[in-house]
């Protein structure tokens, strides 16, 4: 009897997980075109999705020219970042850290601000009489992408690759070889 209960619980949990995956954020594969796509571009911007759809799902991933990004809606604002953290896979939760909305990588615990892409760490100044940990910047680590809303559509600007960020390494590595190149 106990085996039947455990088996039933297992199937029920698997069912709930499959519903969560099915109803969760959807991936979009978009490619910028130099000739200009009819509904995909607005003055050089790349169409990501409908504003209301992204608000409902809270986030969506998209591939733009082979580069995977995540666009999400958090506390009334849209944000877009590379979907790979500057170390490896970028599956995240959003937390408030020192008054800033931040992505927190569940594997590495890296904290990255949504507004600027800065990496944060908690450190102390040993020269203080009684040192207390304070949040400090590691500098910009994650590429962010400008989001534009027009007539209920969400667009992002293509990345300016003339400036390099730590996340570019993993974005390019994933783009050129997928998960196998990431050493998974």
PAPALUM-661093 format. One record per atom (N, C-alpha, C): residue number from 0; residue in three letters; chain; atom name; x, y, z. Coordinates in steps of 0.02 Angstrom, whole numbers. Example, Ala and Ser with C-alpha at 12.3 -4.5 7.8 and 13.67 -1.06 7.14 Angstrom:
BEGIN
i	aa	ch	at	xx	yy	zz
0	ala	A	N	660	-284	390
0	ala	A	CA	615	-225	390
0	ala	A	C	660	-165	390
1	ser	A	N	642	-112	354
1	ser	A	CA	684	-53	357
1	ser	A	C	645	2	394
//
This chain:
BEGIN
i	aa	ch	at	xx	yy	zz
0	unk	A	N	41	-60	0
0	unk	A	CA	0	0	0
0	unk	A	C	43	63	0
1	unk	A	N	96	63	41
1	unk	A	CA	141	120	44
1	unk	A	C	175	132	-24
2	unk	A	N	192	77	-58
2	unk	A	CA	222	84	-125
2	unk	A	C	174	119	-173
3	unk	A	N	110	103	-169
3	unk	A	CA	60	133	-212
3	unk	A	C	54	208	-197
4	unk	A	N	56	227	-134
4	unk	A	CA	51	298	-115
4	unk	A	C	113	336	-141
5	unk	A	N	172	307	-132
5	unk	A	CA	234	340	-155
5	unk	A	C	233	346	-231
6	unk	A	N	212	294	-266
6	unk	A	CA	208	296	-339
6	unk	A	C	158	349	-361
7	unk	A	N	101	354	-328
7	unk	A	CA	51	405	-345
7	unk	A	C	78	475	-334
8	unk	A	N	112	485	-278
8	unk	A	CA	143	551	-265
8	unk	A	C	194	568	-318
9	unk	A	N	234	519	-338
9	unk	A	CA	284	531	-390
9	unk	A	C	252	554	-455
10	unk	A	N	199	519	-476
10	unk	A	CA	165	538	-538
10	unk	A	C	132	606	-532
11	unk	A	N	104	621	-474
11	unk	A	CA	72	685	-463
11	unk	A	C	124	742	-466
12	unk	A	N	182	733	-436
12	unk	A	CA	234	784	-438
12	unk	A	C	260	793	-509
13	unk	A	N	270	738	-545
13	unk	A	CA	291	742	-616
13	unk	A	C	239	779	-657
14	unk	A	N	175	766	-644
14	unk	A	CA	121	801	-679
14	unk	A	C	125	876	-665
15	unk	A	N	134	896	-602
15	unk	A	CA	138	967	-585
15	unk	A	C	199	1000	-618
16	unk	A	N	255	966	-619
16	unk	A	CA	315	993	-651
16	unk	A	C	303	1002	-726
17	unk	A	N	271	954	-758
17	unk	A	CA	258	960	-830
17	unk	A	C	211	1018	-845
18	unk	A	N	162	1030	-802
18	unk	A	CA	117	1087	-811
18	unk	A	C	155	1152	-803
19	unk	A	N	199	1156	-753
19	unk	A	CA	239	1217	-742
19	unk	A	C	283	1231	-802
20	unk	A	N	314	1179	-830
20	unk	A	CA	356	1188	-889
20	unk	A	C	314	1209	-949
21	unk	A	N	257	1178	-959
21	unk	A	CA	215	1193	-1016
21	unk	A	C	187	1264	-1013
22	unk	A	N	170	1287	-953
22	unk	A	CA	141	1354	-944
22	unk	A	C	193	1408	-935
23	unk	A	N	256	1389	-925
23	unk	A	CA	309	1437	-910
23	unk	A	C	329	1478	-970
24	unk	A	N	383	1517	-963
24	unk	A	CA	407	1560	-1017
24	unk	A	C	424	1520	-1079
25	unk	A	N	411	1549	-1135
25	unk	A	CA	424	1517	-1199
25	unk	A	C	487	1546	-1230
26	unk	A	N	524	1503	-1266
26	unk	A	CA	583	1526	-1302
26	unk	A	C	562	1552	-1370
27	unk	A	N	596	1603	-1392
27	unk	A	CA	583	1633	-1457
27	unk	A	C	649	1633	-1494
28	unk	A	N	650	1614	-1557
28	unk	A	CA	711	1616	-1596
28	unk	A	C	703	1670	-1648
29	unk	A	N	738	1725	-1638
29	unk	A	CA	733	1782	-1683
29	unk	A	C	800	1794	-1715
30	unk	A	N	799	1815	-1777
30	unk	A	CA	861	1830	-1812
30	unk	A	C	855	1898	-1844
31	unk	A	N	903	1940	-1831
31	unk	A	CA	904	2006	-1861
31	unk	A	C	923	1997	-1934
32	unk	A	N	893	2038	-1976
32	unk	A	CA	907	2033	-2047
32	unk	A	C	933	2100	-2072
33	unk	A	N	986	2099	-2111
33	unk	A	CA	1013	2162	-2137
33	unk	A	C	967	2191	-2190
34	unk	A	N	923	2150	-2219
34	unk	A	CA	876	2176	-2268
34	unk	A	C	814	2204	-2236
35	unk	A	N	804	2189	-2172
35	unk	A	CA	746	2217	-2136
35	unk	A	C	685	2172	-2142
36	unk	A	N	663	2143	-2088
36	unk	A	CA	604	2101	-2088
36	unk	A	C	542	2144	-2078
37	unk	A	N	487	2126	-2108
37	unk	A	CA	427	2167	-2107
37	unk	A	C	405	2184	-2036
38	unk	A	N	385	2134	-1997
38	unk	A	CA	360	2147	-1930
38	unk	A	C	413	2134	-1876
39	unk	A	N	472	2112	-1895
39	unk	A	CA	521	2094	-1844
39	unk	A	C	566	2152	-1824
40	unk	A	N	569	2205	-1864
40	unk	A	CA	613	2260	-1847
40	unk	A	C	578	2326	-1849
41	unk	A	N	599	2370	-1806
41	unk	A	CA	574	2438	-1804
41	unk	A	C	636	2482	-1798
42	unk	A	N	656	2512	-1853
42	unk	A	CA	715	2555	-1854
42	unk	A	C	775	2522	-1822
43	unk	A	N	792	2462	-1843
43	unk	A	CA	850	2427	-1818
43	unk	A	C	839	2388	-1754
44	unk	A	N	780	2393	-1725
44	unk	A	CA	764	2356	-1664
44	unk	A	C	738	2287	-1683
45	unk	A	N	744	2240	-1637
45	unk	A	CA	723	2171	-1650
45	unk	A	C	663	2154	-1608
46	unk	A	N	610	2131	-1641
46	unk	A	CA	547	2113	-1608
46	unk	A	C	558	2052	-1563
47	unk	A	N	534	2057	-1500
47	unk	A	CA	539	2002	-1453
47	unk	A	C	472	1970	-1441
48	unk	A	N	420	2010	-1431
48	unk	A	CA	354	1983	-1418
48	unk	A	C	305	2037	-1399
49	unk	A	N	245	2016	-1384
49	unk	A	CA	193	2063	-1363
49	unk	A	C	203	2082	-1290
50	unk	A	N	193	2145	-1275
50	unk	A	CA	203	2172	-1207
50	unk	A	C	161	2133	-1156
51	unk	A	N	98	2122	-1170
51	unk	A	CA	54	2088	-1122
51	unk	A	C	75	2015	-1111
52	unk	A	N	99	1982	-1164
52	unk	A	CA	121	1912	-1157
52	unk	A	C	181	1907	-1111
53	unk	A	N	228	1954	-1119
53	unk	A	CA	289	1952	-1077
53	unk	A	C	271	1972	-1006
54	unk	A	N	224	2018	-997
54	unk	A	CA	203	2036	-929
54	unk	A	C	172	1976	-894
55	unk	A	N	133	1937	-930
55	unk	A	CA	100	1878	-900
55	unk	A	C	151	1824	-882
56	unk	A	N	198	1811	-927
56	unk	A	CA	247	1757	-914
56	unk	A	C	305	1781	-871
57	unk	A	N	313	1846	-864
57	unk	A	CA	367	1877	-825
57	unk	A	C	435	1874	-860
58	unk	A	N	446	1827	-905
58	unk	A	CA	510	1824	-940
58	unk	A	C	503	1781	-1003
59	unk	A	N	546	1795	-1050
59	unk	A	CA	550	1756	-1111
59	unk	A	C	623	1756	-1134
60	unk	A	N	645	1699	-1160
60	unk	A	CA	712	1697	-1189
60	unk	A	C	706	1702	-1264
61	unk	A	N	756	1731	-1295
61	unk	A	CA	756	1740	-1367
61	unk	A	C	827	1732	-1392
62	unk	A	N	834	1709	-1454
62	unk	A	CA	899	1707	-1487
62	unk	A	C	900	1761	-1540
63	unk	A	N	949	1803	-1535
63	unk	A	CA	958	1858	-1584
63	unk	A	C	1026	1849	-1615
64	unk	A	N	1026	1835	-1680
64	unk	A	CA	1089	1821	-1715
64	unk	A	C	1128	1767	-1680
65	unk	A	N	1094	1716	-1653
65	unk	A	CA	1126	1661	-1619
65	unk	A	C	1143	1674	-1546
66	unk	A	N	1134	1735	-1523
66	unk	A	CA	1150	1753	-1454
66	unk	A	C	1087	1747	-1412
67	unk	A	N	1090	1708	-1358
67	unk	A	CA	1031	1698	-1315
67	unk	A	C	1027	1753	-1263
68	unk	A	N	968	1786	-1261
68	unk	A	CA	956	1838	-1211
68	unk	A	C	892	1821	-1174
69	unk	A	N	882	1854	-1117
69	unk	A	CA	820	1847	-1081
69	unk	A	C	790	1917	-1072
70	unk	A	N	726	1923	-1087
70	unk	A	CA	689	1985	-1077
70	unk	A	C	637	1970	-1024
71	unk	A	N	634	2012	-974
71	unk	A	CA	586	1999	-921
71	unk	A	C	556	2063	-895
72	unk	A	N	500	2055	-862
72	unk	A	CA	462	2109	-833
72	unk	A	C	465	2102	-758
73	unk	A	N	492	2154	-725
73	unk	A	CA	500	2151	-652
73	unk	A	C	485	2219	-623
74	unk	A	N	437	2221	-577
74	unk	A	CA	418	2282	-541
74	unk	A	C	405	2340	-589
75	unk	A	N	366	2327	-641
75	unk	A	CA	343	2379	-686
75	unk	A	C	392	2399	-741
76	unk	A	N	448	2363	-748
76	unk	A	CA	497	2380	-799
76	unk	A	C	518	2318	-838
77	unk	A	N	536	2329	-901
77	unk	A	CA	564	2276	-942
77	unk	A	C	640	2281	-939
78	unk	A	N	673	2223	-936
78	unk	A	CA	746	2220	-935
78	unk	A	C	767	2165	-984
79	unk	A	N	826	2173	-1013
79	unk	A	CA	854	2121	-1057
79	unk	A	C	928	2113	-1044
80	unk	A	N	949	2051	-1035
80	unk	A	CA	1019	2035	-1022
80	unk	A	C	1038	1972	-1062
81	unk	A	N	1103	1961	-1071
81	unk	A	CA	1125	1897	-1097
81	unk	A	C	1098	1843	-1050
82	unk	A	N	1079	1786	-1078
82	unk	A	CA	1050	1734	-1035
82	unk	A	C	1103	1689	-1004
83	unk	A	N	1164	1701	-1018
83	unk	A	CA	1219	1663	-988
83	unk	A	C	1256	1710	-941
84	unk	A	N	1267	1688	-879
84	unk	A	CA	1305	1731	-833
84	unk	A	C	1378	1731	-853
85	unk	A	N	1417	1771	-821
85	unk	A	CA	1486	1777	-842
85	unk	A	C	1528	1718	-817
86	unk	A	N	1496	1665	-795
86	unk	A	CA	1532	1604	-777
86	unk	A	C	1505	1544	-816
87	unk	A	N	1440	1533	-818
87	unk	A	CA	1414	1475	-853
87	unk	A	C	1340	1484	-868
88	unk	A	N	1298	1437	-852
88	unk	A	CA	1228	1440	-869
88	unk	A	C	1193	1491	-825
89	unk	A	N	1147	1529	-855
89	unk	A	CA	1116	1584	-820
89	unk	A	C	1042	1570	-806
90	unk	A	N	1029	1528	-757
90	unk	A	CA	961	1517	-732
90	unk	A	C	959	1555	-667
91	unk	A	N	909	1596	-658
91	unk	A	CA	914	1645	-604
91	unk	A	C	851	1657	-566
92	unk	A	N	858	1691	-511
92	unk	A	CA	803	1719	-473
92	unk	A	C	819	1794	-466
93	unk	A	N	768	1833	-454
93	unk	A	CA	776	1905	-446
93	unk	A	C	769	1921	-372
94	unk	A	N	817	1958	-345
94	unk	A	CA	816	1978	-274
94	unk	A	C	833	2052	-268
95	unk	A	N	810	2081	-213
95	unk	A	CA	829	2150	-198
95	unk	A	C	892	2148	-155
96	unk	A	N	945	2180	-180
96	unk	A	CA	1008	2182	-144
96	unk	A	C	1029	2255	-138
97	unk	A	N	1030	2278	-77
97	unk	A	CA	1051	2347	-61
97	unk	A	C	1011	2398	-102
98	unk	A	N	945	2385	-108
98	unk	A	CA	901	2431	-144
98	unk	A	C	902	2425	-219
99	unk	A	N	936	2374	-246
99	unk	A	CA	940	2364	-318
99	unk	A	C	912	2295	-336
100	unk	A	N	872	2293	-389
100	unk	A	CA	848	2228	-414
100	unk	A	C	906	2193	-448
101	unk	A	N	919	2131	-427
101	unk	A	CA	976	2093	-453
101	unk	A	C	956	2023	-472
102	unk	A	N	991	1998	-522
102	unk	A	CA	988	1928	-540
102	unk	A	C	1036	1892	-493
103	unk	A	N	1016	1834	-467
103	unk	A	CA	1061	1794	-426
103	unk	A	C	1067	1726	-458
104	unk	A	N	1127	1709	-481
104	unk	A	CA	1139	1645	-512
104	unk	A	C	1134	1590	-459
105	unk	A	N	1091	1540	-467
105	unk	A	CA	1083	1489	-416
105	unk	A	C	1144	1444	-408
106	unk	A	N	1185	1438	-459
106	unk	A	CA	1244	1395	-454
106	unk	A	C	1303	1431	-422
107	unk	A	N	1315	1491	-444
107	unk	A	CA	1375	1527	-421
107	unk	A	C	1361	1581	-369
108	unk	A	N	1297	1598	-361
108	unk	A	CA	1276	1650	-315
108	unk	A	C	1300	1720	-336
109	unk	A	N	1320	1727	-400
109	unk	A	CA	1338	1793	-425
109	unk	A	C	1277	1838	-424
110	unk	A	N	1287	1900	-407
110	unk	A	CA	1233	1950	-405
110	unk	A	C	1247	2002	-458
111	unk	A	N	1198	2012	-503
111	unk	A	CA	1207	2057	-560
111	unk	A	C	1147	2105	-562
112	unk	A	N	1161	2170	-562
112	unk	A	CA	1106	2219	-563
112	unk	A	C	1070	2218	-630
113	unk	A	N	1005	2226	-627
113	unk	A	CA	964	2226	-688
113	unk	A	C	975	2289	-729
114	unk	A	N	985	2345	-696
114	unk	A	CA	990	2409	-731
114	unk	A	C	1056	2417	-768
115	unk	A	N	1112	2394	-739
115	unk	A	CA	1177	2409	-767
115	unk	A	C	1218	2348	-787
116	unk	A	N	1201	2288	-762
116	unk	A	CA	1241	2229	-775
116	unk	A	C	1302	2223	-730
117	unk	A	N	1305	2266	-678
117	unk	A	CA	1362	2263	-632
117	unk	A	C	1359	2201	-589
118	unk	A	N	1417	2172	-575
118	unk	A	CA	1422	2118	-528
118	unk	A	C	1432	2148	-458
119	unk	A	N	1397	2121	-409
119	unk	A	CA	1403	2146	-340
119	unk	A	C	1433	2092	-296
120	unk	A	N	1469	2114	-245
120	unk	A	CA	1494	2069	-194
120	unk	A	C	1492	2105	-127
121	unk	A	N	1490	2066	-75
121	unk	A	CA	1488	2095	-8
121	unk	A	C	1559	2090	21
122	unk	A	N	1588	2148	35
122	unk	A	CA	1656	2150	61
122	unk	A	C	1662	2198	119
123	unk	A	N	1720	2195	150
123	unk	A	CA	1732	2241	207
123	unk	A	C	1794	2283	192
124	unk	A	N	1799	2340	225
124	unk	A	CA	1858	2382	222
124	unk	A	C	1895	2369	288
125	unk	A	N	1951	2334	285
125	unk	A	CA	1987	2317	347
125	unk	A	C	2015	2378	383
126	unk	A	N	2015	2436	350
126	unk	A	CA	2041	2496	382
126	unk	A	C	1989	2530	426
127	unk	A	N	1926	2509	421
127	unk	A	CA	1874	2537	464
127	unk	A	C	1885	2511	536
128	unk	A	N	1869	2553	586
128	unk	A	CA	1877	2532	656
128	unk	A	C	1839	2467	672
129	unk	A	N	1777	2462	650
129	unk	A	CA	1740	2399	658
129	unk	A	C	1710	2383	590
130	unk	A	N	1748	2345	550
130	unk	A	CA	1727	2331	481
130	unk	A	C	1660	2295	478
131	unk	A	N	1616	2321	436
131	unk	A	CA	1552	2289	423
131	unk	A	C	1546	2276	348
132	unk	A	N	1519	2219	329
132	unk	A	CA	1511	2204	257
132	unk	A	C	1466	2255	222
133	unk	A	N	1486	2276	163
133	unk	A	CA	1447	2322	121
133	unk	A	C	1449	2296	49
134	unk	A	N	1395	2309	13
134	unk	A	CA	1392	2288	-57
134	unk	A	C	1436	2334	-99
135	unk	A	N	1477	2303	-141
135	unk	A	CA	1523	2340	-183
135	unk	A	C	1519	2313	-255
136	unk	A	N	1542	2353	-302
136	unk	A	CA	1538	2334	-372
136	unk	A	C	1602	2300	-396
137	unk	A	N	1593	2249	-438
137	unk	A	CA	1649	2217	-473
137	unk	A	C	1658	2249	-542
138	unk	A	N	1614	2296	-559
138	unk	A	CA	1612	2325	-626
138	unk	A	C	1559	2290	-667
139	unk	A	N	1548	2313	-727
139	unk	A	CA	1497	2284	-771
139	unk	A	C	1522	2217	-796
140	unk	A	N	1483	2165	-781
140	unk	A	CA	1501	2096	-799
140	unk	A	C	1454	2067	-851
141	unk	A	N	1393	2090	-851
141	unk	A	CA	1340	2060	-893
141	unk	A	C	1318	2111	-945
142	unk	A	N	1314	2088	-1007
142	unk	A	CA	1289	2132	-1061
142	unk	A	C	1214	2141	-1051
143	unk	A	N	1193	2204	-1050
143	unk	A	CA	1121	2220	-1049
143	unk	A	C	1102	2245	-1118
144	unk	A	N	1038	2238	-1134
144	unk	A	CA	1012	2259	-1199
144	unk	A	C	956	2309	-1188
145	unk	A	N	955	2362	-1227
145	unk	A	CA	904	2414	-1221
145	unk	A	C	837	2387	-1245
146	unk	A	N	785	2398	-1205
146	unk	A	CA	717	2376	-1221
146	unk	A	C	676	2436	-1242
147	unk	A	N	638	2428	-1296
147	unk	A	CA	593	2480	-1320
147	unk	A	C	523	2450	-1327
148	unk	A	N	473	2488	-1304
148	unk	A	CA	403	2467	-1311
148	unk	A	C	371	2513	-1362
149	unk	A	N	337	2484	-1412
149	unk	A	CA	304	2524	-1463
149	unk	A	C	240	2489	-1484
150	unk	A	N	183	2522	-1475
150	unk	A	CA	118	2495	-1494
150	unk	A	C	106	2425	-1465
151	unk	A	N	125	2414	-1403
151	unk	A	CA	113	2350	-1371
151	unk	A	C	162	2295	-1390
152	unk	A	N	214	2313	-1429
152	unk	A	CA	265	2265	-1448
152	unk	A	C	330	2280	-1410
153	unk	A	N	367	2228	-1392
153	unk	A	CA	430	2235	-1357
153	unk	A	C	486	2222	-1406
154	unk	A	N	534	2268	-1408
154	unk	A	CA	592	2263	-1452
154	unk	A	C	656	2271	-1410
155	unk	A	N	711	2242	-1434
155	unk	A	CA	776	2255	-1404
155	unk	A	C	823	2281	-1458
156	unk	A	N	872	2320	-1435
156	unk	A	CA	924	2343	-1481
156	unk	A	C	975	2288	-1490
157	unk	A	N	1002	2280	-1550
157	unk	A	CA	1055	2230	-1559
157	unk	A	C	1115	2250	-1516
158	unk	A	N	1154	2201	-1493
158	unk	A	CA	1210	2217	-1449
158	unk	A	C	1264	2257	-1486
159	unk	A	N	1294	2304	-1450
159	unk	A	CA	1351	2342	-1475
159	unk	A	C	1413	2303	-1457
160	unk	A	N	1439	2265	-1504
160	unk	A	CA	1495	2220	-1490
160	unk	A	C	1562	2255	-1492
161	unk	A	N	1562	2322	-1500
161	unk	A	CA	1626	2358	-1498
161	unk	A	C	1651	2364	-1426
162	unk	A	N	1607	2352	-1377
162	unk	A	CA	1624	2351	-1307
162	unk	A	C	1616	2280	-1282
163	unk	A	N	1666	2254	-1245
163	unk	A	CA	1664	2185	-1223
163	unk	A	C	1647	2180	-1149
164	unk	A	N	1608	2128	-1132
164	unk	A	CA	1590	2113	-1062
164	unk	A	C	1607	2040	-1049
165	unk	A	N	1613	2022	-985
165	unk	A	CA	1630	1954	-967
165	unk	A	C	1579	1904	-993
166	unk	A	N	1515	1923	-995
166	unk	A	CA	1463	1877	-1018
166	unk	A	C	1470	1860	-1093
167	unk	A	N	1506	1902	-1131
167	unk	A	CA	1515	1889	-1202
167	unk	A	C	1551	1822	-1215
168	unk	A	N	1598	1805	-1172
168	unk	A	CA	1636	1743	-1180
168	unk	A	C	1589	1683	-1181
169	unk	A	N	1543	1680	-1132
169	unk	A	CA	1498	1623	-1128
169	unk	A	C	1442	1627	-1180
170	unk	A	N	1421	1688	-1197
170	unk	A	CA	1371	1696	-1250
170	unk	A	C	1399	1669	-1316
171	unk	A	N	1461	1686	-1331
171	unk	A	CA	1492	1662	-1393
171	unk	A	C	1506	1587	-1391
172	unk	A	N	1528	1563	-1333
172	unk	A	CA	1542	1492	-1326
172	unk	A	C	1479	1450	-1337
173	unk	A	N	1423	1473	-1307
173	unk	A	CA	1360	1438	-1315
173	unk	A	C	1336	1442	-1388
174	unk	A	N	1343	1502	-1417
174	unk	A	CA	1322	1514	-1486
174	unk	A	C	1360	1468	-1535
175	unk	A	N	1424	1457	-1522
175	unk	A	CA	1465	1419	-1568
175	unk	A	C	1467	1344	-1556
176	unk	A	N	1441	1321	-1499
176	unk	A	CA	1445	1250	-1489
176	unk	A	C	1393	1221	-1442
177	unk	A	N	1346	1261	-1421
177	unk	A	CA	1293	1237	-1378
177	unk	A	C	1317	1212	-1311
178	unk	A	N	1278	1168	-1280
178	unk	A	CA	1292	1144	-1213
178	unk	A	C	1357	1104	-1210
179	unk	A	N	1375	1069	-1264
179	unk	A	CA	1435	1028	-1263
179	unk	A	C	1497	1072	-1254
180	unk	A	N	1497	1130	-1286
180	unk	A	CA	1554	1175	-1280
180	unk	A	C	1558	1205	-1211
181	unk	A	N	1503	1204	-1174
181	unk	A	CA	1502	1233	-1107
181	unk	A	C	1531	1185	-1056
182	unk	A	N	1547	1124	-1077
182	unk	A	CA	1577	1076	-1030
182	unk	A	C	1526	1044	-984
183	unk	A	N	1464	1040	-1005
183	unk	A	CA	1411	1009	-963
183	unk	A	C	1415	935	-965
//
